[in-house]
Amino acid sequence: MKEIIKAVTKRIDVLPMVKNYVSELNLFEIFNKHIPKKSNEHMEPAQILCMMVMNIICASWPLYRFSDWLADYLDGMAEDKTNASKYNDDRLGRSLDKLFNTDQNSMMTELSGNAIKVNSLEIIDIP
């Protein structure tokens, strides 16, 4: 009796490197600090915004095709079992609205500080 092997392939691309850098910069924590999840929300805006940043860096697909892009990377068997269809354009748009309405200067200052620390950048004063 022959054993049937089912093989599923998913893309890897540069996403693991981008995901690592997003993690090093503590981007999720920064988003979560400035845009906390409300009790009636199913997903954290920080998670959605981090995925959107990764999409912009890796492929820059439009919002209405975001879940198609994400489905290429998720197989449901790895560490991230998130269903790609949860990232619909309405949910993405609501997260972008929240990002627009938050204190973006504080977020960028914190993110810049993290980038300087993580990459050991030398800061010089320009007169």
C-alpha positions in Angstrom: 0.0 0.0 0.0 1.4 3.3 -1.1 1.6 6.2 1.4 0.2 9.4 0.0 2.2 12.5 0.8 0.5 15.8 0.7 2.9 18.7 0.0 2.0 22.3 0.5 4.4 25.1 -0.5 4.4 28.6 0.8 6.5 31.6 0.0 9.3 32.6 2.3 11.0 35.5 0.4 12.4 38.2 2.6 9.6 38.1 5.2 11.6 36.4 7.9 14.3 39.1 7.7 11.8 41.9 7.8 9.9 40.2 10.6 13.1 39.9 12.6 13.9 43.6 12.1 10.3 44.7 13.0 10.8 42.6 16.2 14.2 44.1 17.0 12.7 47.6 16.7 9.9 46.7 19.0 7.4 48.0 16.5 4.6 45.9 17.8 5.1 47.3 21.4 5.3 50.9 20.1 2.0 50.5 18.1 0.4 48.7 21.0 1.4 51.4 23.5 0.0 54.2 21.3 -2.9 52.4 19.8 -4.2 49.8 22.4 -6.7 47.2 21.5 -10.3 47.9 22.6 -12.4 45.2 24.2 -14.7 44.8 21.2 -11.9 44.3 18.7 -11.0 40.9 17.5 -7.4 41.7 16.6 -4.8 44.1 18.0 -4.3 47.2 15.7 -0.6 46.8 16.5 -0.6 43.3 14.9 -2.4 44.6 11.8 -0.1 47.6 11.4 3.0 45.5 11.7 1.7 43.1 9.0 1.0 46.2 6.9 4.6 47.4 7.4 5.9 44.0 6.3 3.7 44.1 3.3 5.0 47.5 2.2 8.6 46.3 2.5 8.1 42.9 0.9 5.5 43.4 -1.8 3.3 46.5 -1.4 0.1 44.9 -2.4 -3.1 47.0 -2.2 -5.4 46.8 0.8 -8.1 44.9 -1.0 -5.6 42.2 -2.0 -3.7 42.1 1.4 -5.2 38.8 2.5 -4.2 37.2 -0.8 -0.6 38.3 -0.2 -0.6 37.1 3.4 -2.1 33.7 2.4 1.0 33.0 0.3 3.1 33.1 3.5 0.8 31.4 6.1 0.2 27.7 6.0 -1.7 27.4 9.3 0.9 24.8 10.6 3.8 27.1 11.5 4.1 29.3 14.5 1.6 31.9 13.2 -1.8 30.2 12.7 -3.6 33.5 11.9 -6.2 33.2 9.2 -5.2 35.5 6.3 -8.8 36.4 5.6 -9.0 38.2 9.0 -6.9 40.9 7.4 -9.6 42.4 5.2 -9.5 45.9 3.8 -12.1 47.2 6.3 -10.0 46.1 9.3 -6.8 47.4 7.7 -8.5 50.8 7.0 -9.8 51.1 10.6 -6.2 50.4 11.9 -4.9 53.1 9.5 -7.5 55.5 10.8 -6.3 54.8 14.4 -2.7 55.3 13.4 -3.6 58.7 11.8 -5.4 59.9 14.9 -2.6 59.0 17.3 0.5 61.0 18.4 2.7 60.1 15.4 5.6 62.3 16.5 6.0 60.4 19.8 5.8 57.1 18.0 8.4 58.1 15.4 10.7 59.4 18.2 10.5 56.2 20.0 11.0 54.1 16.9 14.0 56.3 15.9 15.5 55.7 19.3 15.1 52.0 19.0 16.6 52.0 15.5 19.6 54.0 16.8 20.1 51.6 19.7 19.6 48.3 17.7 21.9 49.4 14.9 24.5 51.1 17.2 24.3 54.3 15.1 26.6 57.1 16.0 24.7 60.4 16.5 26.5 63.6 15.7 25.3 67.2 16.2 25.2 69.3 13.1 25.7 73.0 13.8 
